[in-house]
Amino acid sequence: NNPSKFGPLHIFWAMIGIEALYCDNNVDVMGQVRNKVQLFLGKQKTHKKTISMMYDYRSRFIHGNINFPNKYIDYLTPEIEKYYHKADQSAAIADAILVVSIQELVHRGWHDISFSYGLDMPSSTRQGGK
């Protein structure tokens, strides 16, 4: 009777793929994913808090801050329905990011993604001020 489309551990598998593509180290993993996804896939115009929500759910689940239902539960309460909704929503976000990232890699004919940082000269110091 589990109404969850994905199951509670599904988000971890998607997150492993996302972090393998976008993260260089374990410092500010969410920030790396948020920034690099937008560099690779395009600037986020709507739903700007979705990656933060996904990481918040993942962290709270991993660190035991979310009570999750027993696998064999045969009834639903509002609390359990809310849990499944948040779990499915977070997993769907992770899946979408991972799938679109892989599709973009295939479309470009690339095997991996590499990021580097640069420094742009402020426009006020450029010749002519523009």
C-alpha positions, 0 to 999 in steps of 0.5 A: 500500500506504499503510495510512493512512486519511488521509495525512500532510498531512490533519491540516494541513487540519483544524487550519487549520479548528480554528484559524480557529474558535478562535484569535485570534492565534498565541500559545499556539495549543494553549492557545487551542484546548484552552480554547475547545473546552471552553467551546464544546463542554463540559468534557472529562471523559475523554481529556484529553491528546488535544488535546496529543497532536494538537498534539505530532504536528503540531509534530513533523511540521512541524519535521521531528522525525518521519521519514515514509515515502516515498509509494511505499513498498511494504512495512511495518515496525513503525516505518512502522506506528507512524507511520501509527497516530500520523498517523491518530490525530492526524488523527482527533482534529482531524477530530472536533473540527472536525466537531463544532464545525461541527455545533454552530455549525449547531445553534445557528444561529451563523456564528462563535464569539466569546470574551471573558474575565471575572473572577469575584469569589471566593466568600469575598468575596461577600455571605454568603460563598456 
